[in-house]
Amino acid sequence: MKRMRAIFIGDVRFVQCPVFELNTKTNYFEMLIDKEVRYEKEVVEEDDDFLIFEIERDVATLIE
């Protein structure tokens, strides 16, 4: 099963870096550890400060 995940580039400065996963039912990227923190899919895709990855079988591929 393929999943779409994203990280905000600025968060890599911190000890922990939140990861967001696309919820295809709501079309929002939701933070894995706190589902109340979320961004619309279009916002993440249009923001150059987010890196988006496709995850399949524990392999992450950067989407450019």
Protein Blocks (a to p, Z undefined) as FASTA:
>chain_A
ZZdddddfklmmpmbdcdddddfklopacdfklmkbccdfklmmmmmkbccdddeehiac
ddZZ
